[in-house]
Amino acid sequence: MYTTLTLRLFHIIFMATWAGAALFASGDIKRTILEPKSHTPLLLDRMNRYKRLAFVSAFGTILTGFGVVWSMGGMAAVPRGIHFGIASTFILFAIGAGGLGRTTQAIADGIEAGQSAEQLSPLVKRMGMATGLFHTMWLVTLVLMVFRHVV
């Protein structure tokens, strides 16, 4: 019982950190791009930290989630809402890696190439849309996990 509770605690911490990294990174990048050029070298370092934090948190979320399922008796023992939640987590992972990850890498490449805020603006808008999609999917996943017995 304590194993399941401990795994759930870490699962929630990792999931909140994963979503928070995406939330704060998006706003930070957008605000910094609009500032004078002297701020962009510092942004690259922060972007790398956000990326590492999101990566570790995403895998921590997935691993602890499967740990919780295993501690409860496996996939056959958990409610159907958990199965849907797991599927939505993998969609969330794809949005984070494909949408946010690739876009922030393109922004970093643009900064290193010396592009202006106007040139980076379409990427910043795409990052904002990907962040909105990421957090919408995160909310869907959260609802599926919390109301797992209803689905």
N, CA, C and O atoms as a GROMACS GRO file, in nm:
protein
  604
    1MET      N    1   0.082  -0.119   0.000
    1MET     CA    2   0.000   0.000   0.000
    1MET      C    3   0.086   0.126   0.000
    1MET      O    4   0.062   0.220  -0.076
    2TYR      N    5   0.189   0.126   0.086
    2TYR     CA    6   0.276   0.244   0.091
    2TYR      C    7   0.355   0.261  -0.037
    2TYR      O    8   0.387   0.373  -0.076
    3THR      N    9   0.386   0.151  -0.103
    3THR     CA   10   0.456   0.158  -0.231
    3THR      C   11   0.369   0.231  -0.333
    3THR      O   12   0.418   0.318  -0.404
    4THR      N   13   0.242   0.195  -0.340
    4THR     CA   14   0.150   0.259  -0.434
    4THR      C   15   0.136   0.407  -0.403
    4THR      O   16   0.140   0.490  -0.494
    5LEU      N   17   0.120   0.442  -0.276
    5LEU     CA   18   0.106   0.582  -0.238
    5LEU      C   19   0.232   0.662  -0.269
    5LEU      O   20   0.224   0.775  -0.316
    6THR      N   21   0.348   0.604  -0.242
    6THR     CA   22   0.475   0.671  -0.271
    6THR      C   23   0.491   0.691  -0.422
    6THR      O   24   0.530   0.799  -0.466
    7LEU      N   25   0.461   0.588  -0.500
    7LEU     CA   26   0.469   0.600  -0.645
    7LEU      C   27   0.372   0.705  -0.697
    7LEU      O   28   0.405   0.782  -0.787
    8ARG      N   29   0.251   0.709  -0.641
    8ARG     CA   30   0.154   0.811  -0.683
    8ARG      C   31   0.204   0.951  -0.651
    8ARG      O   32   0.190   1.043  -0.732
    9LEU      N   33   0.264   0.967  -0.534
    9LEU     CA   34   0.318   1.098  -0.497
    9LEU      C   35   0.423   1.143  -0.598
    9LEU      O   36   0.417   1.256  -0.647
   10PHE      N   37   0.519   1.056  -0.629
   10PHE     CA   38   0.623   1.091  -0.726
   10PHE      C   39   0.565   1.110  -0.866
   10PHE      O   40   0.612   1.194  -0.942
   11HIS      N   41   0.463   1.033  -0.899
   11HIS     CA   42   0.396   1.046  -1.028
   11HIS      C   43   0.335   1.186  -1.041
   11HIS      O   44   0.348   1.251  -1.145
   12ILE      N   45   0.269   1.231  -0.938
   12ILE     CA   46   0.207   1.364  -0.939
   12ILE      C   47   0.314   1.473  -0.944
   12ILE      O   48   0.298   1.572  -1.015
   13ILE      N   49   0.421   1.456  -0.869
   13ILE     CA   50   0.529   1.555  -0.870
   13ILE      C   51   0.592   1.564  -1.009
   13ILE      O   52   0.612   1.674  -1.060
   14PHE      N   53   0.623   1.450  -1.070
   14PHE     CA   54   0.682   1.450  -1.204
   14PHE      C   55   0.587   1.512  -1.306
   14PHE      O   56   0.629   1.591  -1.391
   15MET      N   57   0.459   1.477  -1.298
   15MET     CA   58   0.362   1.529  -1.394
   15MET      C   59   0.348   1.681  -1.380
   15MET      O   60   0.343   1.752  -1.480
   16ALA      N   61   0.340   1.730  -1.258
   16ALA     CA   62   0.329   1.874  -1.236
   16ALA      C   63   0.454   1.946  -1.284
   16ALA      O   64   0.445   2.056  -1.341
   17THR      N   65   0.570   1.887  -1.263
   17THR     CA   66   0.695   1.948  -1.308
   17THR      C   67   0.702   1.950  -1.460
   17THR      O   68   0.748   2.048  -1.519
   18TRP      N   69   0.658   1.844  -1.523
   18TRP     CA   70   0.658   1.834  -1.669
   18TRP      C   71   0.570   1.944  -1.728
   18TRP      O   72   0.612   2.015  -1.819
   19ALA      N   73   0.449   1.957  -1.677
   19ALA     CA   74   0.357   2.059  -1.728
   19ALA      C   75   0.407   2.200  -1.694
   19ALA      O   76   0.395   2.291  -1.775
   20GLY      N   77   0.461   2.216  -1.576
   20GLY     CA   78   0.512   2.347  -1.534
   20GLY      C   79   0.631   2.392  -1.617
   20GLY      O   80   0.643   2.511  -1.649
   21ALA      N   81   0.718   2.300  -1.652
   21ALA     CA   82   0.834   2.336  -1.735
   21ALA      C   83   0.788   2.391  -1.869
   21ALA      O   84   0.843   2.490  -1.918
   22ALA      N   85   0.689   2.327  -1.928
   22ALA     CA   86   0.637   2.374  -2.057
   22ALA      C   87   0.568   2.510  -2.042
   22ALA      O   88   0.581   2.597  -2.128
   23LEU      N   89   0.496   2.526  -1.934
   23LEU     CA   90   0.424   2.652  -1.912
   23LEU      C   91   0.520   2.768  -1.893
   23LEU      O   92   0.505   2.872  -1.958
   24PHE      N   93   0.618   2.752  -1.806
   24PHE     CA   94   0.710   2.861  -1.778
   24PHE      C   95   0.807   2.885  -1.893
   24PHE      O   96   0.844   3.000  -1.919
   25ALA      N   97   0.849   2.781  -1.962
   25ALA     CA   98   0.943   2.797  -2.073
   25ALA      C   99   0.880   2.880  -2.185
   25ALA      O  100   0.944   2.969  -2.240
   26SER      N  101   0.757   2.851  -2.217
   26SER     CA  102   0.690   2.922  -2.326
   26SER      C  103   0.682   3.072  -2.299
   26SER      O  104   0.716   3.152  -2.387
   27GLY      N  105   0.640   3.111  -2.182
   27GLY     CA  106   0.632   3.252  -2.147
   27GLY      C  107   0.768   3.319  -2.141
   27GLY      O  108   0.784   3.432  -2.186
   28ASP      N  109   0.864   3.249  -2.085
   28ASP     CA  110   1.000   3.302  -2.073
   28ASP      C  111   1.060   3.328  -2.211
   28ASP      O  112   1.119   3.433  -2.236
   29ILE      N  113   1.045   3.231  -2.300
   29ILE     CA  114   1.101   3.245  -2.435
   29ILE      C  115   1.035   3.362  -2.507
   29ILE      O  116   1.103   3.444  -2.568
   30LYS      N  117   0.903   3.369  -2.501
   30LYS     CA  118   0.832   3.477  -2.570
   30LYS      C  119   0.875   3.615  -2.518
   30LYS      O  120   0.902   3.705  -2.598
   31ARG      N  121   0.881   3.631  -2.387
   31ARG     CA  122   0.920   3.761  -2.331
   31ARG      C  123   1.064   3.796  -2.365
   31ARG      O  124   1.094   3.912  -2.395
   32THR      N  125   1.152   3.700  -2.360
   32THR     CA  126   1.294   3.727  -2.386
   32THR      C  127   1.319   3.761  -2.532
   32THR      O  128   1.402   3.847  -2.562
   33ILE      N  129   1.249   3.695  -2.623
   33ILE     CA  130   1.266   3.724  -2.766
   33ILE      C  131   1.231   3.870  -2.794
   33ILE      O  132   1.292   3.932  -2.881
   34LEU      N  133   1.135   3.924  -2.723
   34LEU     CA  134   1.092   4.062  -2.746
   34LEU      C  135   1.186   4.164  -2.682
   34LEU      O  136   1.177   4.283  -2.711
   35GLU      N  137   1.276   4.118  -2.595
   35GLU     CA  138   1.372   4.208  -2.530
   35GLU      C  139   1.489   4.236  -2.624
   35GLU      O  140   1.505   4.171  -2.727
   36PRO      N  141   1.571   4.333  -2.587
   36PRO     CA  142   1.692   4.359  -2.667
   36PRO      C  143   1.782   4.235  -2.674
   36PRO      O  144   1.775   4.148  -2.588
   37LYS      N  145   1.864   4.229  -2.777
   37LYS     CA  146   1.949   4.113  -2.804
   37LYS      C  147   2.037   4.069  -2.687
   37LYS      O  148   2.075   3.952  -2.680
   38SER      N  149   2.070   4.158  -2.598
   38SER     CA  150   2.162   4.123  -2.490
   38SER      C  151   2.106   4.012  -2.400
   38SER      O  152   2.182   3.950  -2.326
   39HIS      N  153   1.975   3.987  -2.406
   39HIS     CA  154   1.916   3.885  -2.319
   39HIS      C  155   1.914   3.746  -2.382
   39HIS      O  156   1.901   3.647  -2.310
   40THR      N  157   1.927   3.736  -2.511
   40THR     CA  158   1.911   3.606  -2.577
   40THR      C  159   2.020   3.503  -2.544
   40THR      O  160   1.987   3.385  -2.537
   41PRO      N  161   2.145   3.540  -2.522
   41PRO     CA  162   2.241   3.436  -2.484
   41PRO      C  163   2.203   3.367  -2.352
   41PRO      O  164   2.226   3.247  -2.336
   42LEU      N  165   2.147   3.441  -2.260
   42LEU     CA  166   2.103   3.382  -2.135
   42LEU      C  167   1.983   3.290  -2.157
   42LEU      O  168   1.966   3.191  -2.085
   43LEU      N  169   1.901   3.323  -2.255
   43LEU     CA  170   1.784   3.242  -2.284
   43LEU      C  171   1.823   3.102  -2.330
   43LEU      O  172   1.758   3.005  -2.292
   44LEU      N  173   1.926   3.092  -2.410
   44LEU     CA  174   1.968   2.960  -2.459
   44LEU      C  175   2.001   2.866  -2.345
   44LEU      O  176   1.966   2.748  -2.349
   45ASP      N  177   2.068   2.917  -2.244
   45ASP     CA  178   2.101   2.835  -2.127
   45ASP      C  179   1.974   2.791  -2.055
   45ASP      O  180   1.962   2.675  -2.015
   46ARG      N  181   1.879   2.883  -2.038
   46ARG     CA  182   1.753   2.849  -1.971
   46ARG      C  183   1.674   2.748  -2.054
   46ARG      O  184   1.612   2.658  -1.998
   47MET      N  185   1.675   2.764  -2.186
   47MET     CA  186   1.602   2.670  -2.271
   47MET      C  187   1.657   2.529  -2.256
   47MET      O  188   1.581   2.432  -2.254
   48ASN      N  189   1.788   2.517  -2.246
   48ASN     CA  190   1.848   2.384  -2.225
   48ASN      C  191   1.806   2.325  -2.091
   48ASN      O  192   1.781   2.205  -2.082
   49ARG      N  193   1.798   2.408  -1.988
   49ARG     CA  194   1.754   2.359  -1.858
   49ARG      C  195   1.607   2.317  -1.861
   49ARG      O  196   1.571   2.214  -1.805
   50TYR      N  197   1.523   2.396  -1.928
   50TYR     CA  198   1.382   2.359  -1.941
   50TYR      C  199   1.368   2.225  -2.013
   50TYR      O  200   1.289   2.140  -1.974
   51LYS      N  201   1.447   2.209  -2.119
   51LYS     CA  202   1.440   2.087  -2.198
   51LYS      C  203   1.479   1.965  -2.115
   51LYS      O  204   1.412   1.861  -2.119
   52ARG      N  205   1.588   1.978  -2.040
   52ARG     CA  206   1.630   1.866  -1.954
   52ARG      C  207   1.527   1.836  -1.847
   52ARG      O  208   1.496   1.720  -1.821
   53LEU      N  209   1.473   1.940  -1.785
   53LEU     CA  210   1.373   1.922  -1.680
   53LEU      C  211   1.248   1.854  -1.736
   53LEU      O  212   1.195   1.762  -1.674
   54ALA      N  213   1.202   1.898  -1.852
   54ALA     CA  214   1.082   1.839  -1.913
   54ALA      C  215   1.109   1.694  -1.951
   54ALA      O  216   1.022   1.608  -1.930
   55PHE      N  217   1.225   1.665  -2.005
   55PHE     CA  218   1.260   1.529  -2.047
   55PHE      C  219   1.261   1.434  -1.927
   55PHE      O  220   1.200   1.327  -1.931
   56VAL      N  221   1.330   1.472  -1.822
   56VAL     CA  222   1.339   1.388  -1.701
   56VAL      C  223   1.201   1.372  -1.638
   56VAL      O  224   1.164   1.262  -1.596
   57SER      N  225   1.125   1.480  -1.631
   57SER     CA  226   0.992   1.475  -1.571
   57SER      C  227   0.897   1.389  -1.652
   57SER      O  228   0.816   1.315  -1.596
   58ALA      N  229   0.905   1.398  -1.784
   58ALA     CA  230   0.818   1.317  -1.871
   58ALA      C  231   0.844   1.169  -1.848
   58ALA      O  232   0.751   1.091  -1.829
   59PHE      N  233   0.970   1.131  -1.851
   59PHE     CA  234   1.002   0.989  -1.829
   59PHE      C  235   0.973   0.947  -1.686
   59PHE      O  236   0.931   0.834  -1.662
   60GLY      N  237   0.995   1.036  -1.590
   60GLY     CA  238   0.959   1.005  -1.452
   60GLY      C  239   0.810   0.983  -1.438
   60GLY      O  240   0.767   0.894  -1.364
   61THR      N  241   0.730   1.064  -1.507
   61THR     CA  242   0.585   1.049  -1.504
   61THR      C  243   0.544   0.914  -1.560
   61THR      O  244   0.463   0.843  -1.500
   62ILE      N  245   0.599   0.879  -1.674
   62ILE     CA  246   0.563   0.752  -1.738
   62ILE      C  247   0.608   0.632  -1.653
   62ILE      O  248   0.531   0.538  -1.634
   63LEU      N  249   0.730   0.637  -1.604
   63LEU     CA  250   0.780   0.525  -1.523
   63LEU      C  251   0.704   0.507  -1.393
   63LEU      O  252   0.667   0.396  -1.356
   64THR      N  253   0.679   0.617  -1.322
   64THR     CA  254   0.604   0.605  -1.196
   64THR      C  255   0.459   0.566  -1.223
   64THR      O  256   0.398   0.496  -1.142
   65GLY      N  257   0.404   0.611  -1.335
   65GLY     CA  258   0.267   0.572  -1.371
   65GLY      C  259   0.257   0.422  -1.392
   65GLY      O  260   0.164   0.358  -1.341
   66PHE      N  261   0.351   0.368  -1.465
   66PHE     CA  262   0.351   0.222  -1.483
   66PHE      C  263   0.382   0.151  -1.351
   66PHE      O  264   0.334   0.040  -1.328
   67GLY      N  265   0.463   0.214  -1.266
   67GLY     CA  266   0.488   0.158  -1.133
   67GLY      C  267   0.361   0.150  -1.050
   67GLY      O  268   0.338   0.051  -0.981
   68VAL      N  269   0.279   0.254  -1.057
   68VAL     CA  270   0.152   0.254  -0.985
   68VAL      C  271   0.062   0.143  -1.040
   68VAL      O  272   0.002   0.068  -0.963
   69VAL      N  273   0.053   0.133  -1.171
   69VAL     CA  274  -0.030   0.029  -1.232
   69VAL      C  275   0.020  -0.109  -1.189
   69VAL      O  276  -0.060  -0.195  -1.152
   70TRP      N  277   0.149  -0.130  -1.193
   70TRP     CA  278   0.207  -0.259  -1.153
   70TRP      C  279   0.177  -0.289  -1.006
   70TRP      O  280   0.142  -0.401  -0.971
   71SER      N  281   0.190  -0.187  -0.920
   71SER     CA  282   0.168  -0.208  -0.777
   71SER      C  283   0.021  -0.237  -0.745
   71SER      O  284  -0.011  -0.290  -0.638
   72MET      N  285  -0.067  -0.202  -0.837
   72MET     CA  286  -0.211  -0.228  -0.818
   72MET      C  287  -0.254  -0.361  -0.880
   72MET      O  288  -0.371  -0.399  -0.870
   73GLY      N  289  -0.160  -0.431  -0.943
   73GLY     CA  290  -0.192  -0.562  -0.998
   73GLY      C  291  -0.187  -0.572  -1.149
   73GLY      O  292  -0.227  -0.673  -1.205
   74GLY      N  293  -0.139  -0.469  -1.215
   74GLY     CA  294  -0.124  -0.473  -1.361
   74GLY      C  295  -0.238  -0.407  -1.433
   74GLY      O  296  -0.332  -0.356  -1.372
   75MET      N  297  -0.229  -0.408  -1.565
   75MET     CA  298  -0.326  -0.337  -1.649
   75MET      C  299  -0.468  -0.391  -1.632
   75MET      O  300  -0.564  -0.314  -1.640
   76ALA      N  301  -0.482  -0.520  -1.609
   76ALA     CA  302  -0.616  -0.579  -1.593
   76ALA      C  303  -0.683  -0.534  -1.464
   76ALA      O  304  -0.805  -0.541  -1.452
   77ALA      N  305  -0.604  -0.488  -1.367
   77ALA     CA  306  -0.659  -0.453  -1.236
   77ALA      C  307  -0.700  -0.306  -1.224
   77ALA      O  308  -0.765  -0.268  -1.126
   78VAL      N  309  -0.662  -0.224  -1.320
   78VAL     CA  310  -0.692  -0.081  -1.307
   78VAL      C  311  -0.814  -0.045  -1.391
   78VAL      O  312  -0.844  -0.113  -1.490
   79PRO      N  313  -0.885   0.062  -1.353
   79PRO     CA  314  -1.004   0.104  -1.428
   79PRO      C  315  -0.972   0.146  -1.571
   79PRO      O  316  -0.857   0.179  -1.603
   80ARG      N  317  -1.072   0.144  -1.655
   80ARG     CA  318  -1.057   0.179  -1.796
   80ARG      C  319  -1.006   0.323  -1.814
   80ARG      O  320  -0.935   0.351  -1.910
   81GLY      N  321  -1.043   0.412  -1.723
   81GLY     CA  322  -0.997   0.551  -1.732
   81GLY      C  323  -0.845   0.561  -1.728
   81GLY      O  324  -0.787   0.649  -1.791
   82ILE      N  325  -0.781   0.471  -1.655
   82ILE     CA  326  -0.633   0.468  -1.650
   82ILE      C  327  -0.577   0.429  -1.786
   82ILE      O  328  -0.476   0.484  -1.830
   83HIS      N  329  -0.640   0.335  -1.853
   83HIS     CA  330  -0.595   0.294  -1.986
   83HIS      C  331  -0.602   0.412  -2.083
   83HIS      O  332  -0.509   0.436  -2.160
   84PHE      N  333  -0.715   0.486  -2.079
   84PHE     CA  334  -0.728   0.604  -2.163
   84PHE      C  335  -0.627   0.711  -2.123
   84PHE      O  336  -0.573   0.782  -2.208
   85GLY      N  337  -0.603   0.723  -1.993
   85GLY     CA  338  -0.505   0.820  -1.943
   85GLY      C  339  -0.364   0.788  -1.991
   85GLY      O  340  -0.287   0.879  -2.024
   86ILE      N  341  -0.331   0.661  -1.994
   86ILE     CA  342  -0.199   0.620  -2.043
   86ILE      C  343  -0.186   0.654  -2.192
   86ILE      O  344  -0.084   0.706  -2.235
   87ALA      N  345  -0.290   0.625  -2.268
   87ALA     CA  346  -0.287   0.658  -2.411
   87ALA      C  347  -0.272   0.809  -2.431
   87ALA      O  348  -0.194   0.852  -2.516
   88SER      N  349  -0.345   0.888  -2.353
   88SER     CA  350  -0.335   1.032  -2.369
   88SER      C  351  -0.200   1.084  -2.322
   88SER      O  352  -0.154   1.188  -2.370
   89THR      N  353  -0.136   1.014  -2.230
   89THR     CA  354  -0.002   1.053  -2.186
   89THR      C  355   0.098   1.038  -2.299
   89THR      O  356   0.186   1.122  -2.315
   90PHE      N  357   0.085   0.933  -2.376
   90PHE     CA  358   0.176   0.916  -2.490
   90PHE      C  359   0.150   1.020  -2.599
   90PHE      O  360   0.243   1.064  -2.666
   91ILE      N  361   0.024   1.060  -2.615
   91ILE     CA  362  -0.007   1.170  -2.706
   91ILE      C  363   0.056   1.299  -2.653
   91ILE      O  364   0.114   1.377  -2.728
   92LEU      N  365   0.044   1.319  -2.523
   92LEU     CA  366   0.105   1.435  -2.457
   92LEU      C  367   0.256   1.436  -2.477
   92LEU      O  368   0.314   1.541  -2.504
   93PHE      N  369   0.318   1.322  -2.463
   93PHE     CA  370   0.462   1.309  -2.485
   93PHE      C  371   0.499   1.347  -2.628
   93PHE      O  372   0.599   1.415  -2.651
   94ALA      N  373   0.418   1.303  -2.724
   94ALA     CA  374   0.444   1.335  -2.865
   94ALA      C  375   0.429   1.485  -2.891
   94ALA      O  376   0.508   1.543  -2.966
   95ILE      N  377   0.330   1.547  -2.830
   95ILE     CA  378   0.312   1.691  -2.846
   95ILE      C  379   0.431   1.765  -2.784
   95ILE      O  380   0.483   1.860  -2.843
   96GLY      N  381   0.474   1.720  -2.667
   96GLY     CA  382   0.587   1.784  -2.600
   96GLY      C  383   0.716   1.771  -2.678
   96GLY      O  384   0.789   1.869  -2.695
   97ALA      N  385   0.743   1.652  -2.726
   97ALA     CA  386   0.868   1.630  -2.799
   97ALA      C  387   0.860   1.684  -2.941
   97ALA      O  388   0.952   1.752  -2.987
   98GLY      N  389   0.751   1.655  -3.010
   98GLY     CA  390   0.739   1.696  -3.148
   98GLY      C  391   0.704   1.843  -3.166
   98GLY      O  392   0.770   1.914  -3.243
   99GLY      N  393   0.603   1.888  -3.097
   99GLY     CA  394   0.560   2.027  -3.113
   99GLY      C  395   0.647   2.126  -3.038
   99GLY      O  396   0.704   2.217  -3.098
  100LEU      N  397   0.657   2.108  -2.908
  100LEU     CA  398   0.734   2.202  -2.827
  100LEU      C  399   0.884   2.184  -2.845
  100LEU      O  400   0.958   2.281  -2.863
  101GLY      N  401   0.929   2.060  -2.841
  101GLY     CA  402   1.073   2.035  -2.851
  101GLY      C  403   1.134   2.083  -2.981
  101GLY      O  404   1.236   2.152  -2.981
  102ARG      N  405   1.071   2.048  -3.091
  102ARG     CA  406   1.124   2.089  -3.222
  102ARG      C  407   1.114   2.240  -3.242
  102ARG      O  408   1.204   2.301  -3.301
  103THR      N  409   1.005   2.299  -3.194
  103THR     CA  410   0.989   2.444  -3.212
  103THR      C  411   1.089   2.521  -3.128
  103THR      O  412   1.149   2.617  -3.176
  104THR      N  413   1.109   2.480  -3.004
  104THR     CA  414   1.207   2.551  -2.920
  104THR      C  415   1.348   2.531  -2.974
  104THR      O  416   1.432   2.620  -2.961
  105GLN      N  417   1.375   2.416  -3.034
  105GLN     CA  418   1.507   2.395  -3.096
  105GLN      C  419   1.524   2.486  -3.216
  105GLN      O  420   1.633   2.539  -3.239
  106ALA      N  421   1.418   2.505  -3.292
  106ALA     CA  422   1.425   2.597  -3.407
  106ALA      C  423   1.446   2.741  -3.359
  106ALA      O  424   1.518   2.817  -3.423
  107ILE      N  425   1.384   2.776  -3.248
  107ILE     CA  426   1.405   2.910  -3.191
  107ILE      C  427   1.550   2.924  -3.145
  107ILE      O  428   1.614   3.026  -3.172
  108ALA      N  429   1.602   2.824  -3.078
  108ALA     CA  430   1.742   2.828  -3.033
  108ALA      C  431   1.836   2.841  -3.152
  108ALA      O  432   1.932   2.918  -3.147
  109ASP      N  433   1.810   2.765  -3.258
  109ASP     CA  434   1.893   2.774  -3.378
  109ASP      C  435   1.886   2.914  -3.439
  109ASP      O  436   1.986   2.968  -3.485
  110GLY      N  437   1.765   2.972  -3.439
  110GLY     CA  438   1.748   3.108  -3.491
  110GLY      C  439   1.822   3.211  -3.409
  110GLY      O  440   1.880   3.305  -3.464
  111ILE      N  441   1.820   3.195  -3.278
  111ILE     CA  442   1.892   3.287  -3.189
  111ILE      C  443   2.042   3.278  -3.217
  111ILE      O  444   2.110   3.380  -3.229
  112GLU      N  445   2.091   3.156  -3.228
  112GLU     CA  446   2.235   3.136  -3.254
  112GLU      C  447   2.274   3.192  -3.392
  112GLU      O  448   2.388   3.234  -3.411
  113ALA      N  449   2.180   3.190  -3.487
  113ALA     CA  450   2.208   3.244  -3.620
  113ALA      C  451   2.192   3.396  -3.626
  113ALA      O  452   2.220   3.458  -3.728
  114GLY      N  453   2.147   3.456  -3.514
  114GLY     CA  454   2.134   3.601  -3.509
  114GLY      C  455   2.006   3.655  -3.568
  114GLY      O  456   2.001   3.772  -3.605
  115GLN      N  457   1.902   3.573  -3.577
  115GLN     CA  458   1.775   3.620  -3.632
  115GLN      C  459   1.711   3.723  -3.539
  115GLN      O  460   1.732   3.720  -3.418
  116SER      N  461   1.635   3.812  -3.597
  116SER     CA  462   1.566   3.917  -3.521
  116SER      C  463   1.437   3.863  -3.460
  116SER      O  464   1.392   3.754  -3.493
  117ALA      N  465   1.379   3.943  -3.370
  117ALA     CA  466   1.252   3.905  -3.306
  117ALA      C  467   1.143   3.887  -3.411
  117ALA      O  468   1.057   3.799  -3.397
  118GLU      N  469   1.145   3.970  -3.517
  118GLU     CA  470   1.046   3.958  -3.623
  118GLU      C  471   1.060   3.826  -3.698
  118GLU      O  472   0.961   3.764  -3.735
  119GLN      N  473   1.183   3.783  -3.719
  119GLN     CA  474   1.207   3.656  -3.788
  119GLN      C  475   1.168   3.537  -3.701
  119GLN      O  476   1.125   3.434  -3.751
  120LEU      N  477   1.184   3.552  -3.571
  120LEU     CA  478   1.151   3.444  -3.479
  120LEU      C  479   1.003   3.442  -3.440
  120LEU      O  480   0.955   3.344  -3.383
  121SER      N  481   0.931   3.547  -3.472
  121SER     CA  482   0.791   3.561  -3.431
  121SER      C  483   0.702   3.444  -3.474
  121SER      O  484   0.622   3.397  -3.392
  122PRO      N  485   0.710   3.393  -3.598
  122PRO     CA  486   0.625   3.278  -3.634
  122PRO      C  487   0.654   3.155  -3.549
  122PRO      O  488   0.562   3.080  -3.515
  123LEU      N  489   0.781   3.134  -3.515
  123LEU     CA  490   0.815   3.020  -3.430
  123LEU      C  491   0.762   3.039  -3.288
  123LEU      O  492   0.716   2.944  -3.225
  124VAL      N  493   0.767   3.162  -3.240
  124VAL     CA  494   0.715   3.191  -3.106
  124VAL      C  495   0.564   3.167  -3.103
  124VAL      O  496   0.511   3.114  -3.005
  125LYS      N  497   0.494   3.205  -3.210
  125LYS     CA  498   0.349   3.181  -3.218
  125LYS      C  499   0.320   3.032  -3.225
  125LYS      O  500   0.226   2.983  -3.161
  126ARG      N  501   0.400   2.958  -3.302
  126ARG     CA  502   0.382   2.813  -3.311
  126ARG      C  503   0.407   2.748  -3.175
  126ARG      O  504   0.337   2.654  -3.136
  127MET      N  505   0.507   2.799  -3.102
  127MET     CA  506   0.536   2.746  -2.969
  127MET      C  507   0.417   2.772  -2.876
  127MET      O  508   0.381   2.686  -2.795
  128GLY      N  509   0.356   2.890  -2.887
  128GLY     CA  510   0.240   2.922  -2.805
  128GLY      C  511   0.123   2.827  -2.834
  128GLY      O  512   0.055   2.782  -2.741
  129MET      N  513   0.101   2.798  -2.961
  129MET     CA  514  -0.007   2.704  -2.997
  129MET      C  515   0.025   2.563  -2.945
  129MET      O  516  -0.063   2.494  -2.893
  130ALA      N  517   0.149   2.521  -2.960
  130ALA     CA  518   0.188   2.389  -2.911
  130ALA      C  519   0.174   2.381  -2.760
  130ALA      O  520   0.134   2.278  -2.706
  131THR      N  521   0.208   2.489  -2.691
  131THR     CA  522   0.195   2.491  -2.546
  131THR      C  523   0.047   2.482  -2.505
  131THR      O  524   0.013   2.411  -2.411
  132GLY      N  525  -0.039   2.555  -2.577
  132GLY     CA  526  -0.182   2.547  -2.549
  132GLY      C  527  -0.236   2.407  -2.571
  132GLY      O  528  -0.314   2.357  -2.490
  133LEU      N  529  -0.195   2.343  -2.681
  133LEU     CA  530  -0.236   2.206  -2.710
  133LEU      C  531  -0.182   2.110  -2.604
  133LEU      O  532  -0.253   2.020  -2.559
  134PHE      N  533  -0.057   2.130  -2.564
  134PHE     CA  534   0.005   2.046  -2.461
  134PHE      C  535  -0.075   2.054  -2.331
  134PHE      O  536  -0.106   1.952  -2.270
  135HIS      N  537  -0.108   2.175  -2.289
  135HIS     CA  538  -0.177   2.190  -2.161
  135HIS      C  539  -0.323   2.146  -2.168
  135HIS      O  540  -0.378   2.103  -2.067
  136THR      N  541  -0.385   2.157  -2.284
  136THR     CA  542  -0.520   2.103  -2.300
  136THR      C  543  -0.517   1.951  -2.288
  136THR      O  544  -0.601   1.892  -2.220
  137MET      N  545  -0.419   1.890  -2.353
  137MET     CA  546  -0.406   1.744  -2.344
  137MET      C  547  -0.368   1.702  -2.203
  137MET      O  548  -0.411   1.597  -2.156
  138TRP      N  549  -0.289   1.782  -2.136
  138TRP     CA  550  -0.252   1.754  -1.996
  138TRP      C  551  -0.379   1.754  -1.910
  138TRP      O  552  -0.395   1.668  -1.824
  139LEU      N  553  -0.468   1.850  -1.933
  139LEU     CA  554  -0.592   1.857  -1.857
  139LEU      C  555  -0.680   1.735  -1.886
  139LEU      O  556  -0.740   1.679  -1.794
  140VAL      N  557  -0.688   1.694  -2.012
  140VAL     CA  558  -0.764   1.574  -2.048
  140VAL      C  559  -0.707   1.453  -1.974
  140VAL      O  560  -0.782   1.373  -1.918
  141THR      N  561  -0.576   1.440  -1.974
  141THR     CA  562  -0.511   1.329  -1.905
  141THR      C  563  -0.539   1.332  -1.756
  141THR      O  564  -0.570   1.230  -1.695
  142LEU      N  565  -0.530   1.450  -1.697
  142LEU     CA  566  -0.557   1.465  -1.554
  142LEU      C  567  -0.700   1.424  -1.522
  142LEU      O  568  -0.723   1.353  -1.424
  143VAL      N  569  -0.796   1.468  -1.601
  143VAL     CA  570  -0.936   1.433  -1.578
  143VAL      C  571  -0.956   1.282  -1.591
  143VAL      O  572  -1.026   1.222  -1.510
  144LEU      N  573  -0.894   1.222  -1.691
  144LEU     CA  574  -0.905   1.077  -1.708
  144LEU      C  575  -0.848   1.001  -1.588
  144LEU      O  576  -0.904   0.900  -1.547
  145MET      N  577  -0.738   1.050  -1.533
  145MET     CA  578  -0.676   0.982  -1.420
  145MET      C  579  -0.754   1.004  -1.291
  145MET      O  580  -0.771   0.911  -1.213
  146VAL      N  581  -0.801   1.126  -1.269
  146VAL     CA  582  -0.872   1.156  -1.145
  146VAL      C  583  -1.010   1.089  -1.143
  146VAL      O  584  -1.051   1.033  -1.042
  147PHE      N  585  -1.081   1.096  -1.256
  147PHE     CA  586  -1.214   1.038  -1.265
  147PHE      C  587  -1.209   0.902  -1.335
  147PHE      O  588  -1.293   0.871  -1.420
  148ARG      N  589  -1.110   0.823  -1.300
  148ARG     CA  590  -1.082   0.697  -1.368
  148ARG      C  591  -1.197   0.596  -1.357
  148ARG      O  592  -1.211   0.509  -1.444
  149HIS      N  593  -1.276   0.605  -1.252
  149HIS     CA  594  -1.385   0.508  -1.235
  149HIS      C  595  -1.511   0.548  -1.310
  149HIS      O  596  -1.602   0.467  -1.326
  150VAL      N  597  -1.518   0.672  -1.357
  150VAL     CA  598  -1.635   0.722  -1.428
  150VAL      C  599  -1.630   0.683  -1.575
  150VAL      O  600  -1.734   0.654  -1.636
  151VAL      N  601  -1.511   0.683  -1.633
  151VAL     CA  602  -1.494   0.657  -1.777
  151VAL      C  603  -1.519   0.513  -1.810
  151VAL      O  604  -1.509   0.474  -1.927
   0.00000   0.00000   0.00000
